[in-house]
Amino acid sequence: MANQLFDLSGQVALITGSSRGIGRAIAEEMAAAGAKVVISSRKQEACDEVRDQIRARGGEAMSFACNIGRKEEVEGLIKATKRHG
């Protein structure tokens, strides 16, 4: 999945609110540019759907549900992202 505009190979991108709308579009484009993406929103099932679609297109993605208004959930998201990288 190489994007011709820029290359994010070897980079990890954490996109909150990425299960739909603009966040999802950003995640899909970053994956197309070669980034390992972390899909995050409040509902795990919605995150998993986006993750699966990115993987089906040859991208690398993981999903992690997180309410960014809860510090302990954000800390877990950051730890999971670091493991993904």
N, C-alpha and C positions, 0 to 999 in steps of 0.2 A: 504494500500500500504506500507507494511513494507519491507525494504531492510535488508538483513541479514548481510551486511558488517558493517553498522553503523546506528545509530538512530538519526534522526534530529527532532523528534517529539517535538512540542512546539517552534521550531525555525522558523524564517522567512528568506527566501533567496531571495535577489534581484539579478536577473541575466540580465545584459544588453546584447543586441544582441542575445536574446534567442528565436527569432522567427524561426531560422533555424541553421543548421550546428552544430558546437561544442556547442554553447550557448544553443541551444534547447536540445541537449543530456544532458548537465549539468542540466538544469532545470528539465527534465524528471527524471533523477536519484535522484536529491535532493527531488523531490516530492515523488518518490518511497521510499525514506528513511524517509518520514514523515514530511518534511518541508512544510510550507505554502510558495508557490513560487509566486514571482511577475515577470511576463513575460513582457519584455520591448524591443522594437526596434522602429524604426521610423514609421512603418505602423501599425495602430491599427488593421486592419483586420487580418494581419499575427499574431499579438499577441493574438487576440481572438481565432484564430484557435488552437494554442498551448494550451491556457488556457482550451478550451473546451475538447481537447483530454486528458489532465491531469485529468480534472474533471470526464470524462467518465471512467477513470481507478480508480476512487475513491480518487484521490488526491485533495488537496485544492490549488487553484490558482486564481490569478487575473491578469488582463492585463492592461498595461498603456503605450501608445505610448510616446516616448521621443527621441529627438535628443540630445545626450549627449554633443554636442558642443554648446548648448544654455543653459546658466545658469538658466534662469527662468523655462525651462522645467525640468531640473534636480531637482530644488527645488520642483516643483510639484510632481515629481516622488518620492522623498524622503518623502514628506508629505503623499502621497497615501500609500506608503509602511508602514509608521508608523501606519496609520489607519488600515491597513490590519492585523498588528501584534496583 
